[in-house]
Amino acid sequence: MTGISDLATLLAGLRPEPDPQRYGFVTGPRDKLARHLDTALMCFHEDEGTTLILPYDAARVAGLDPIFPCRRITLAVHSSLEAVGFMAHIAAALAAEGIGCNPVAGYFHDHVFVPEDRIGDALAALKALARASGREFD
């Protein structure tokens, strides 16, 4: 299953779904963070260190120092990893509202992490984008 690559279809099918969990980003040496991989939503290795996205409170309890308290919004349309422009439209809609985002692509869906205090604004902006592309919400 390769997902949808047509931009108009992706935008019209967009269903932004908020995750109630608060997350944070942590970084450190790979060996220090290895025991947290099972609870990480994302792991990325860079030359400077490994980054994990973890439940914020669990990271603090584990003695880690999470930054960017955020919420995840799943862009619930099965996007292709080769889709062109989808995330650019998402980021532009959020930027127009002054909301920074950190996107992560999964195999089935894209996700954006937004500041936790802006989750309502972010959802409204994404629903407006989807409506402008033909999606109706209840």
C-alpha positions in Angstrom: 0.0 0.0 0.0 1.7 3.2 -1.2 -0.7 5.9 -0.1 -2.1 8.9 -1.8 0.2 11.3 -3.7 -2.3 13.6 -5.3 -2.2 16.9 -3.4 -5.8 17.8 -4.0 -7.0 14.4 -2.8 -4.8 14.6 0.3 -6.0 18.0 1.3 -9.7 17.2 0.7 -9.3 14.0 2.7 -7.4 15.6 5.6 -8.8 14.7 9.0 -6.6 16.2 11.8 -6.8 14.0 14.9 -5.4 15.3 18.1 -3.6 13.0 20.6 -4.5 13.8 24.2 -1.0 12.9 25.4 1.6 15.7 26.0 5.0 14.9 24.5 8.5 16.4 24.6 11.7 16.0 22.7 14.8 14.7 24.4 18.3 14.3 23.2 21.4 12.5 24.4 23.9 9.8 23.6 22.3 6.7 22.0 23.3 4.4 24.8 21.7 6.7 27.5 18.4 6.7 25.6 18.3 3.1 24.4 16.1 2.0 27.3 13.4 4.5 26.3 13.0 3.3 22.8 9.9 1.2 23.6 8.0 4.3 24.7 9.3 6.7 22.0 7.0 7.8 19.2 10.1 8.7 17.2 13.8 8.1 17.3 16.3 9.9 15.0 20.0 9.6 15.1 22.2 12.6 14.3 25.9 13.1 14.6 25.4 15.3 17.7 23.1 12.8 19.5 19.9 10.8 19.4 16.5 12.5 19.6 13.4 10.8 21.0 9.8 12.1 21.2 8.5 10.8 24.5 5.5 11.3 26.7 6.5 14.5 28.6 5.8 13.4 32.1 7.3 10.0 31.7 10.5 11.6 30.4 10.7 13.9 33.4 10.1 10.9 35.8 12.9 9.1 34.0 15.3 12.0 34.8 15.4 13.2 31.2 15.0 16.9 30.3 12.3 17.2 27.7 11.9 20.4 25.7 9.0 21.7 23.6 5.9 20.5 25.5 3.7 19.7 22.6 0.8 17.7 21.3 0.6 15.5 18.3 -1.9 16.0 15.5 -2.2 13.0 13.2 -3.1 14.0 9.6 -5.4 11.1 9.1 -5.2 10.6 5.4 -2.9 7.8 4.0 -0.2 10.0 2.4 2.5 8.6 0.2 6.0 9.1 1.3 6.6 10.6 -2.1 3.7 13.1 -2.0 4.8 16.6 -3.0 3.6 19.7 -1.3 1.3 18.2 1.4 3.4 19.1 4.4 4.2 22.5 2.8 0.5 23.3 2.8 0.1 22.1 6.4 3.1 24.1 7.6 1.9 27.2 5.7 -1.6 27.0 7.3 -0.1 26.7 10.7 2.5 29.5 10.0 -0.3 31.8 9.0 -1.6 31.5 12.5 1.8 31.9 14.1 2.1 28.3 15.1 5.3 26.5 14.7 5.2 22.8 14.0 7.6 19.8 13.9 6.5 17.3 11.2 7.2 13.6 11.3 6.3 11.2 8.5 5.2 7.7 9.3 4.5 5.0 6.8 0.7 5.6 6.8 0.3 9.2 8.0 2.1 12.4 8.6 2.0 13.9 12.1 2.7 17.4 13.3 3.8 18.3 16.8 2.6 21.7 17.9 3.0 23.7 21.1 0.5 22.3 23.6 -1.1 25.7 24.3 -1.9 26.1 20.6 -3.5 22.7 19.9 -7.0 24.3 19.5 -5.7 27.0 17.1 -3.8 24.4 15.1 -6.8 22.1 14.8 -9.0 25.0 13.6 -6.4 26.0 11.0 -6.1 22.5 9.7 -9.8 22.0 9.5 -10.1 25.3 7.7 -7.5 24.1 5.2 -9.4 20.8 4.7 -12.7 22.7 4.3 -11.2 25.0 1.7 -10.2 21.8 -0.2 -13.7 20.2 0.0 -13.8 18.4 3.3 -16.8 18.8 5.6 -16.7 18.4 9.3 -19.5 17.7 11.8 
